[in-house]
Amino acid sequence: MITGKNTSIRPLEPEDIDILYTWHLDPEFSFWLSGSWPERMLMRREDVEQIFYVEDPYRYAILNESRDIIGTIGFDQHNIPARSARLFLGIGDKAHWNQGYGTDALLTFSRYLFEQWNLHRLSLETWAGNLKALRCYEKAGFQREGVLKDAYYIKGSYNDGIILAKIVTMGN
């Protein structure tokens, strides 16, 4: 288990699937997670289990101080020669929104990937209207580095994608 100030991170367990499924049925959570709430809400429990537990080996549970699962964090697009990966994060338990849990989990997980996986660059992406996510990412030290014009179609209009990254060099 990886421990931060207010969060801990551990591998997902089969018993976590029901709570993940409940979160993805919630239109508000799914909307802020990806802007594609209708698609997320139509997933079956078996889809959630297949995607988030079987096919996605680098997704982990975020736990609060009481060791209750409150969200997930993970990475994909792992590029070994470049020592880079793309992160993703979602706090599914609404009682823990806007309380710094996402930032703490992101700081904790980033430190782990830089120190233990020897990664050099981590990136994140969200849509321009997701101001909560952008604040979280920037508080964790990620800097904006790119815009993907009209990359997201949300509620009838196109939105830019925002790419943020954090780089660690030797000695940092």
N, C-alpha and C positions, 0 to 999 in steps of 0.2 A: 504494500500500500504506500502511496506517495502522499505525504502530509504537507499541507500549507498552513496558513494562519487560521483560516476558518473552514477550510474544506479538506477532504481527503479524496484520493482518486484510486479506484481499484478496477480490476477487470469486470466486465458485465457477467452476470450469472443468469442461468435460465429463469430463476424466479423474478428477475427484473423485467422480463418481457411484458407482463401484464401492465405494469405502470408505464412503460414506454408506449404501449398501445393506447392507453388512456390519454396520455399527453398528445399523441398524434391525432386523436379524434377531436381534440379541442381546437376549434377554428382560430382562436386568438394565438395560441402557442404556435400552431403550424404557420400562421400568417407571418409572425415575427421571425420564425426560424428561417423561412425561405421565400416568403412572398407567394408561395404556391399552395395556399391552404386547401383548395378543392382537391388537388391530387393527394395530398397527405391524408385528408379526411376519408378518402375512399379506400385506404389500405385495410386489408383484413389483418387479423392478429397474426396469421401465418406469414403474411408479407413482412410484417414488422420483425418477426422472429428470424426469417430468412435474411433480410437485409441487414438488420442491426446486430444479430448475434452470430449467424453462420457466415455470411459473405463479408463481413466487415470486422476483421480481426483487430483493428486498431481503434476501436471505440471503447470507451471506458465510462464507468459510473462516477458521477460526482456526488459525494456525500457531505452532509452538513456536520456540525459538531456532535449531533446525536447519532451519527452514522446512518441517517436516513438518506435514501437516494433522492436527489433533488434535480439531477440533470445528467447530461452526457457530454463528453469531450473526446476528441480523437483526431486522427489525421489520415490523409490519403495523399496521393501523388508523391509518394516517397521516392526521391531521386538519389540513389546511393552515391554516384560519382559527384554530384553537385552538393551532397549533404544537405538536402532541403526537403521540406514537406509542406503541405497545406493543412491548416488546422480547421476544425469546426467545433462549435460549442452551442449548447442549448440548455437553459435552465427551465425544466418542465413544470416544476412545482411553483405555482404563482405566488405562494406565500413567501417565496425566497427571491422574488424579482426585486430589482432596484435596491439591493442590500449589500452589494459588493461580492457576492458569491461567485459570479461569473468572472470578475476581475481576478479574484484570489485563485480560482481554479486555473485560469489562463496563465497567470504568473507561475504557479506551481508546476503545471504541465510543461510550460515552455522551458523552465529551468531544468526539469528532468530530461527533456529531449536534447537540450544543448549540452548538458553535462554527461548524461549516460549514453545517449545515442550518438553523441559527437556531431550533432547537426550544426550547420552554419547559418542556415536561413529558414525562417518559418514565415508563412504568409497566411492571410485570411481574406475572405471576400464576403461582401454583403451588398445589398442594394442601398442606394443613396438615401432613401427615406427611413432606413432603420437606424435612427439616431441613437437609440439605447445601445445597440451593438457597437456602433462606431465609437461612442464614448468609452465603453468597456474596453475595446481593443486599444484605444489610444492611452487609457489609464494604465494598461499593462505594458506600455512602451512600444507598441506597434505604430509605425508611421505610414501615412498615406503615400502611395507611390504610383498609383495609376487609376485611370478611369476607363471603364468599358462602356462606351456610348450605347444607350438603349438596350442593355443586355438583359434586363428583366421586364416582363410584362405583368403588371400588378394592377388589379382593379381597373382594367380598361385603359391603362396608359403605360407607356414605356418609361423605365427608370434606368439611370446609369448604375453600373456595378462599380463598387469601390474596392480596390485592392490595397491591402496594408501588409507591411512586412516588418520583421525584426531580424536583425543580423547580429551575430556574435563573432567577434574575431579573437584570436589568441590573446590571452591576458585580460579579457573582459569578464 
